[in-house]
Each structure stands twice: as structure tokens, then as C-alpha cells.
Amino acid sequence: MGTDEAPDGVILIRLSLFRRSRVAYRAGGGTHPAIAAFVAAARTAVSAAASPGGRAPEPRG
């Protein structure tokens, strides 16, 4: 949820978030350049979004 201002009487606090995501691929697929690039991009986006005040990077292209 995102908001600029809380309604009167409402206090918004940041809660910690823990999420574990896995990428499924066939045996040996983790070494494929496309799979490795996807995993790296997903980790970057998640870590950026999870940091205080962070946002996921804007998509390119």
C-alpha cells in the first residue's frame, strides 16, 4: 500500500517483511545465461524495494 498522507486518527508504521522466492528450472539450467540474468535482476529489484524508502528499478526498454 502506498499513500502520501494518512487519514485523521491513523498512524502508518513500517513493518519488517521477509519473503523467500525461488526460481524453478531443470537440472543444470541455473548456469544458463538467461536464467542467471533473471535471478540477478529479481534479487536486485527485491532488495531495492525492500530497503527503507526503496523502490523497484524502472523497467528498461
N, C-alpha and C positions, 0 to 999 in steps of 0.2 A: 504494500500500500504506500502511496506517496501523497503527501499533502504539504502545502505551504504553511497553513495555519490550522491549529486545532480549534474545534468549536468551543464555546464557553463551557468551563467546567470539565474539559477533557485534557488529560495530560498524556502526551505520547512519549514513550521511552524506548530506547533501542535495546532489543533483546539479542542475546548471542544466538547464532544459528550454526548448526552442524549438519552437514549433508555429505553423504558419500555416494558418488555416482560411479558407475562402471561402464565401460565400453565393451560390448561383446564382439568378438571376431574369431575366426577359425584359427586353429593352432598354427603358429608361425606368422599370423597376419599382423602382429604387433610391430614387426620390423618393416612392414610396407610403408613407403614414404607418405602416402595419403593418410593412412591410419595414424601414424606418428604425428603428422601435422594437425590432424583433427584433435587428437588428445592434447597436444600442446596448446592449441587455440582455446579449447574448452577450459583447461586449467587456468589460462590467463584471464579469460572472461569471468570465471567464477571467483578467482582471487580478487580481481578488481571490484566486482560487485559486492563482495563480502567485506571489503575494507570500509572503515568508517567514512561516510560521505562518498563512498566509491560508486562508480557507475561502470557498467559493462562497456567495453570499447564499441565505438560505432562501426557498423559493418563497412567493409571496403568494396569498391567496385560499383 
